[in-house]
Amino acid sequence: MQKFDEMYTALPYKFFTDGKEIRDHYKIYDAWLAKQPGDMMRKRREEAEMIFRRVGITFAVYGAKEEDADNGGTERLIPFDLIPRVIPAAEWQAMEKGLVQRVTALNRFLHDVYHDQEIIKAGLIPAEQLLNNAQFRPEMVGVDVPNQTYSHIAGVDIVRAANAQGGGEYYVLEDNLRVPSGVSYMLENRKMMMRLFPDLFNQHQVAPVAHYPDLLLETLRASAPPATADPTVVVLTPGMYNSAYFEHAFLAQQMGVELVEGQDLLVKDDFVYMRTTRGPRRVDVIYRRLDDDFLDPEVFRPTSTLGCAGLMRAYRAGNVTICNAVGTGVADDKSVYPYVPKMIEFYLGEKPILNNVPTYMCRNKDELAYTLDNLKDLVVKEVHGAGGYGMLVGPAATTAEIEDFRKALLANPSGYIAQPTLSLSSCPTFVESGIAPRHIDLRPFVLSGKEVQMVPGGLTRVALKEGSLVVNSSQGGGTKDTWILEV
């Protein structure tokens, strides 16, 4: 299997060479690294861990141990790697165009699904695959949302793999359109790198990301109900035991808006209000960080205490905007992912700029048969799975694991998709043994209000275990700062 490394043109690594095997956009960094004392990186990593712990940049891992059930999870630092992932300006510009195109088409698709359903009438997606999807919300049929925007904040997972010519090609691995997380780590990673290595930033023209909270607030305010002159925005969190609670609090603080829980909200006469010490205050935009099922016990899960009763009444009346919109999950379900290239052509009349990973839909008899015959070579995913759970990485699986998945596939083939095992690109990473290649992906954050915009870059996630292709923090992955060069 061909491999692609972000920094070096040849593997295995030959560090501190004369530059002949180093990609142009990494040459300045490589020359800087070669001059550093041997223990510098270790000391800087210890300093970063101390600061992150002091600031409280943690996430909760559920079910790591039995005793964690009592406190909602165990708090951990997400490992932060000191070696940046560097992307040249031209590569980013092409990727950015592809992201705008993709998210625009997905928002068009969501509007269509809940209105005229033209894509179903055209025969491009089977009706039952959408209308029977667990993420399809009948309560949203006919509901008009501001700017016809459903996914205001999208986190699109992009990977790079070697192509036949020996170069690297970008693929979209997954569209996260419901409550994508990780942007706070993107921002904190940049602050940390600038603090630890100011001399490096003097040698590179790195595009800034610190204005993301401003763009996010602008996007949320632009999504307010049309008659609202000065919208009040809140961030709705499930509470402090949620794995991404740090991010919820961080973004609310950075935007200068209130962080609220469901119990802080009430609905009266189909308007949403926030309880304050000065009495109820009307809320116009809710940036929600909890799933549909928990939003409104009157409509969804009746036992939920995380949302607000009557919220859907206010939403359907057009008196409040929920970001991301209820029902966006039908567009980022893994069983719908294979149809996104068709969506781009159907709604925009364009060829996709960013390619999908080839995907086998196990609901189809022939594709199921192929998957069953090749389990040891494929990655198999649950269509509703997330966080690296509910998946089989064939080349790394035991015989018993493969046979367990075979039984699961035969029992519920429509619940799975399969993909070839891509050799994700690697990037130099500082691990216990020194600097070594580790596989990475990239999650840019795309904001859709009256226009589609984003900060240059995103969150680079890295699989810290040697040979691992699973980058999720819940599975032991870490993060890197992502540098988009301006020239």
C-alpha positions in Angstrom: 0.0 0.0 0.0 1.4 3.4 -1.0 2.0 5.9 1.8 2.1 9.7 1.8 3.8 11.8 4.4 3.0 15.5 4.9 6.6 16.6 5.5 8.9 14.0 3.8 8.8 12.8 0.2 10.3 9.5 1.2 9.8 6.9 4.0 11.2 5.8 6.3 12.1 9.1 7.9 15.6 10.5 7.4 15.6 13.4 9.8 17.8 16.5 9.6 19.0 15.8 6.0 20.2 18.5 3.6 16.6 19.2 2.7 16.4 17.2 -0.5 13.6 14.9 0.9 11.7 17.6 2.7 8.6 19.1 1.1 9.1 22.8 0.3 6.5 24.1 2.8 8.3 22.3 5.7 11.9 23.3 4.9 12.0 26.3 7.2 10.5 24.2 10.0 12.9 21.4 9.5 15.9 23.7 9.6 14.6 25.3 12.8 14.0 21.8 14.4 17.5 20.6 13.5 19.0 23.5 15.6 17.0 22.7 18.8 18.6 21.1 21.8 17.8 17.5 22.3 15.5 17.9 25.4 13.8 21.1 24.2 10.7 19.3 22.8 10.1 17.3 25.9 10.3 20.3 28.1 7.9 22.2 25.9 5.5 19.3 26.0 5.6 19.3 29.8 4.9 23.0 29.8 2.0 22.7 27.5 0.4 19.9 29.6 0.8 22.0 32.7 -0.9 25.0 31.1 -3.7 22.9 29.6 -4.4 21.2 32.9 -4.4 24.6 34.7 -6.9 26.1 32.2 -9.1 22.9 32.4 -8.9 21.9 28.7 -10.2 18.4 29.2 -12.8 16.0 27.8 -14.8 13.2 29.5 -14.4 9.6 28.4 -17.5 7.6 29.2 -17.3 4.0 30.3 -13.5 3.9 30.6 -13.9 2.3 34.0 -16.9 1.1 36.0 -16.4 3.7 38.7 -16.7 6.5 36.1 -20.4 5.8 35.8 -21.0 7.7 39.1 -19.5 11.0 37.9 -20.4 10.9 34.2 -17.0 10.1 32.9 -13.3 10.4 33.6 -11.6 13.7 32.8 -8.6 13.6 30.5 -6.3 16.0 28.7 -6.4 15.5 24.9 -2.8 14.9 24.0 -1.3 17.9 22.1 1.5 17.3 19.7 4.1 20.1 19.3 4.9 19.5 15.6 2.4 21.4 13.4 0.7 20.1 10.3 1.6 22.6 7.5 -0.6 23.1 4.4 0.5 25.3 1.5 -1.9 28.2 0.5 -2.8 26.7 -2.9 -3.8 23.4 -1.4 -6.0 25.1 1.2 -7.7 27.3 -1.4 -8.8 24.3 -3.4 -10.0 22.5 -0.3 -11.9 25.6 0.8 -13.8 25.8 -2.5 -14.6 22.1 -2.1 -15.9 22.6 1.4 -18.1 25.6 0.4 -19.5 23.5 -2.4 -20.2 20.5 -0.3 -21.8 22.2 2.7 -23.9 24.4 0.3 -25.3 21.2 -1.4 -25.9 19.5 2.0 -28.0 22.5 3.2 -29.9 22.5 -0.1 -30.5 18.7 0.4 -31.8 19.3 3.9 -34.3 21.9 2.8 -35.4 19.7 0.0 -35.9 16.6 2.2 -38.2 18.6 4.5 -40.1 20.4 1.7 -40.6 19.2 -1.9 -38.3 16.1 -1.8 -37.3 16.6 -5.4 -34.2 14.4 -5.0 -36.5 11.5 -4.1 -38.8 12.2 -7.0 -35.8 12.2 -9.3 -34.9 8.7 -8.2 -31.5 9.6 -7.0 -32.0 8.4 -3.4 -34.6 5.8 -2.4 -37.4 7.3 -0.4 -37.3 4.7 2.3 -33.6 5.3 2.9 -34.4 8.9 3.9 -38.0 8.8 5.3 -37.3 5.7 7.4 -33.9 7.0 8.6 -33.7 7.3 12.4 -32.4 10.9 12.0 -35.3 12.0 9.8 -37.6 14.2 11.9 -41.2 14.4 10.5 -41.8 17.3 12.8 -39.6 19.4 10.5 -41.6 18.8 7.3 -42.7 22.1 6.0 -40.9 24.2 8.6 -39.1 27.2 7.0 -35.8 28.2 8.6 -33.9 31.5 8.1 -31.7 31.6 5.0 -32.8 27.9 4.3 -29.8 27.0 6.4 -29.9 23.8 8.5 -26.3 23.1 9.3 -24.9 26.5 10.5 -21.7 24.8 11.9 -20.3 21.8 10.0 -17.2 19.9 10.9 -16.1 18.0 7.7 -13.5 15.3 8.3 -10.9 15.2 5.5 -8.1 12.6 5.0 -5.3 12.4 2.5 -4.0 9.2 0.9 -1.4 8.5 -1.7 -2.5 8.3 -5.3 -1.2 6.3 -8.1 1.2 9.1 -9.1 2.8 9.1 -5.7 1.2 12.3 -4.6 -1.5 12.9 -2.0 -5.2 13.2 -2.7 -7.8 14.6 -0.3 -11.0 12.8 0.5 -14.0 13.6 2.6 -14.4 10.8 5.2 -17.4 12.1 7.0 -19.8 15.1 7.3 -20.6 16.2 10.8 -23.7 18.4 10.6 -25.4 18.0 14.0 -23.2 19.1 16.9 -19.6 19.0 15.6 -17.0 19.5 18.3 -13.3 20.2 18.5 -13.1 23.9 17.5 -12.0 25.0 21.0 -8.9 22.7 20.7 -8.1 24.3 17.3 -8.1 27.7 19.0 -6.2 26.6 22.1 -3.6 24.7 20.1 -2.8 27.8 18.2 -2.5 29.9 21.3 -0.2 27.3 22.8 2.1 27.1 19.8 2.4 30.9 19.6 3.3 30.9 23.3 5.8 28.1 23.1 7.4 28.9 19.7 7.1 32.7 18.9 10.3 32.5 16.8 8.7 30.0 14.5 5.7 32.3 13.8 8.2 35.0 12.9 9.6 32.7 10.2 6.3 31.6 8.7 3.3 33.5 7.4 0.6 31.5 9.1 -3.1 32.4 8.5 -4.8 33.4 11.7 -7.7 31.4 13.3 -8.4 33.5 16.5 -11.3 35.3 14.8 -13.4 32.1 14.7 -15.6 33.1 17.7 -16.4 36.4 15.9 -17.4 34.6 12.7 -19.4 32.1 14.7 -21.3 34.9 16.5 -21.9 36.7 13.2 -23.2 33.4 11.7 -25.6 32.8 14.6 -26.9 36.4 14.7 -27.4 36.3 10.9 -29.6 33.2 11.5 -32.0 34.9 13.8 -35.8 35.1 13.0 -36.1 37.8 10.3 -38.0 40.4 12.4 -35.3 40.4 15.1 -33.3 43.6 15.1 -30.8 42.8 17.9 -30.9 39.0 18.5 -30.0 37.4 21.8 -27.9 34.3 21.3 -27.3 31.6 23.9 -25.2 28.4 24.0 -27.3 25.4 25.2 -25.3 22.7 27.0 -26.3 19.4 28.5 -24.2 20.3 31.5 -20.8 19.9 33.1 -20.7 16.2 32.7 -20.8 16.3 28.9 -17.6 15.3 27.2 -17.4 18.7 25.4 -18.5 20.9 28.2 -15.2 22.8 28.2 -15.9 23.8 24.6 -19.4 24.9 25.4 -18.2 27.2 28.1 -15.3 28.4 26.1 -17.3 29.4 23.1 -20.0 31.1 25.1 -17.2 33.1 26.9 -15.4 33.9 23.7 -18.6 35.1 22.0 -19.8 37.1 25.1 -23.1 35.2 25.3 -24.8 33.2 28.0 -24.2 29.5 28.6 -27.5 28.0 29.6 -28.9 24.6 30.4 -32.5 23.5 29.6 -33.7 24.4 33.1 -32.6 28.0 32.4 -35.1 28.3 29.5 -38.9 28.5 29.4 -41.5 28.9 26.7 -44.4 31.2 26.9 -46.8 32.1 24.1 -44.5 30.3 21.7 -41.5 32.4 22.5 -38.4 31.2 24.3 -37.1 33.1 27.4 -34.0 32.8 29.5 -34.4 33.1 33.3 -32.2 35.9 34.7 -32.0 37.7 38.0 -33.8 40.6 36.4 -36.7 38.4 35.1 -37.2 36.5 31.8 -35.3 37.7 28.8 -36.3 36.6 25.3 -33.9 34.3 23.4 -33.7 34.5 19.6 -31.0 32.0 18.6 -30.0 28.8 20.4 -26.6 27.3 19.6 -27.5 23.9 20.9 -24.9 21.3 21.9 -27.2 18.4 22.6 -28.9 16.0 20.2 -32.4 16.3 18.9 -33.8 13.6 21.2 -33.1 15.7 24.3 -34.3 19.1 23.0 -38.0 19.0 23.9 -39.7 16.4 26.1 -43.1 17.4 24.6 -42.0 16.1 21.2 -39.0 13.8 21.5 -37.8 11.9 24.5 -40.4 12.6 27.3 -38.0 11.7 30.1 -35.3 14.3 29.0 -34.5 16.9 31.5 -31.7 18.5 29.3 -34.0 20.4 27.0 -36.9 22.8 27.3 -40.6 21.8 27.1 -42.3 23.7 24.3 -39.1 24.5 22.4 -40.4 22.9 19.2 -43.6 24.9 19.3 -41.6 28.2 19.4 -39.3 26.8 16.7 -42.1 25.8 14.3 -43.7 29.2 14.9 -40.5 30.9 13.6 -39.9 32.7 16.9 -36.5 31.1 17.7 -33.7 29.7 15.6 -32.0 26.5 16.6 -28.4 26.0 15.3 -27.9 23.5 14.0 -31.5 22.9 12.9 -33.5 19.9 14.2 -33.3 17.0 11.7 -29.8 17.8 10.2 -28.7 14.3 11.2 -30.4 12.8 8.1 -27.7 14.4 6.0 -24.7 13.2 7.9 -25.9 9.7 8.4 -23.2 7.3 7.0 -25.9 5.6 4.8 -26.5 9.0 3.1 -22.9 9.9 2.7 -22.4 7.9 -0.6 -25.0 10.1 -2.2 -23.4 13.5 -1.5 -21.6 13.7 -4.9 -25.0 13.2 -6.6 -26.4 15.9 -4.4 -23.7 18.4 -5.5 -24.5 17.7 -9.2 -28.3 17.7 -8.6 -28.6 20.9 -6.6 -25.6 22.9 -7.9 -25.0 21.5 -11.4 -21.3 21.1 -10.6 -18.8 18.2 -10.3 -17.6 17.6 -6.8 -14.3 19.2 -6.0 -13.6 17.0 -3.0 -14.1 13.2 -3.5 -15.8 10.7 -1.3 -14.0 7.6 -0.1 -15.4 4.7 -2.2 -18.2 3.2 -0.2 -20.1 -0.1 -0.2 -23.7 0.0 1.1 -24.3 -3.2 2.8 -28.1 -2.8 2.3 -27.4 -3.8 -1.4 -27.0 -7.5 -1.9 -24.0 -7.4 -4.2 -22.1 -4.9 -2.0 -22.9 -6.9 1.1 -21.5 -10.1 -0.5 -18.3 -8.2 -1.5 -18.0 -6.8 2.0 -18.4 -10.3 3.6 -15.8 -11.7 1.3 -13.2 -9.0 2.1 -13.7 -8.1 5.8 -10.0 -8.5 6.5 -9.2 -5.7 4.1 -12.1 -3.2 4.7 -13.2 -0.7 7.3 -16.8 -1.4 8.3 -18.8 1.3 10.1 -22.2 1.4 11.7 -24.3 4.0 9.9 -25.2 5.8 13.2 -21.8 5.2 14.8 -19.6 8.1 16.0 -16.4 8.7 17.9 -14.6 5.7 16.5 -17.0 3.3 18.1 -19.0 0.6 16.2 -16.4 0.0 13.5 -14.1 -2.7 12.3 -10.7 -2.0 10.9 -10.1 -5.2 9.0 -6.3 -5.2 8.7 -6.0 -4.6 12.4 -8.7 -6.9 13.6 -8.5 -10.3 15.1 -10.2 -13.3 13.6 -12.7 -13.3 16.4 -13.5 -9.6 15.8 -14.0 -10.2 12.1 -16.4 -13.1 12.7 -18.4 -11.0 15.3 -18.8 -8.3 12.6 -19.8 -10.9 10.0 -22.7 -12.0 12.3 -23.7 -8.3 12.9 -23.6 -7.6 9.1 -25.8 -10.6 8.3 -28.2 -9.7 11.1 -28.6 -6.1 10.0 -26.9 -5.3 6.7 -28.6 -1.9 6.2 -27.0 -0.8 9.5 -23.5 -0.8 8.0 -21.3 0.6 5.2 -17.8 -0.5 4.2 -14.8 1.3 2.7 -11.4 0.3 1.6 -8.7 0.8 4.2 -7.0 4.0 3.2 -3.4 4.5 4.3 -4.0 7.9 5.8 -1.2 10.4 5.4 1.3 10.6 8.2 2.9 13.6 9.8 6.0 13.8 12.1 4.8 13.5 15.7 6.7 13.8 19.0 6.1 10.5 20.8 7.9 8.8 23.7 10.5 7.2 21.4 11.2 10.6 19.7 9.9 11.9 16.4 8.0 9.3 14.3 5.2 9.2 11.7 1.6 9.0 12.9 -1.6 9.0 10.8 -3.7 12.2 10.8 -6.9 13.7 9.5 -8.3 17.3 9.4 -11.6 18.7 10.6 -12.2 22.2 9.1 -15.2 24.1 10.6 -17.5 25.6 8.0 -20.0 28.3 9.0 -23.2 28.9 7.0 -25.3 32.0 7.7 -26.1 34.5 5.0 -22.9 33.3 3.4 -20.5 30.3 3.8 -17.2 31.1 5.5 -14.5 29.5 7.6 -11.1 30.3 9.2 -8.1 28.8 7.4 -7.3 25.3 8.7 -9.1 23.3 11.3 -8.4 20.7 13.9 -5.8 18.1 12.9 -6.3 14.9 14.8 -3.5 12.4 15.1 -3.5 8.7 15.9 -0.8 8.4 18.6 -0.7 4.6 18.6 1.9 3.4 16.0 0.1 2.1 12.9 -3.4 3.1 14.2 -5.8 4.7 11.8 -8.3 5.8 14.5 -7.7 9.5 15.4 -10.6 10.1 17.7 -9.8 11.5 21.2 -12.0 8.9 22.8 -9.8 6.2 21.2 -6.5 7.6 22.4 -5.9 10.2 19.6 -4.3 13.6 20.0 -4.3 16.9 18.2 -2.0 19.2 16.3 -2.0 22.9 15.3 -2.8 23.3 11.6 -0.9 25.9 9.8 -2.2 27.3 6.5 0.6 29.3 4.9 -0.6 32.6 3.4 2.0 32.5 0.6 
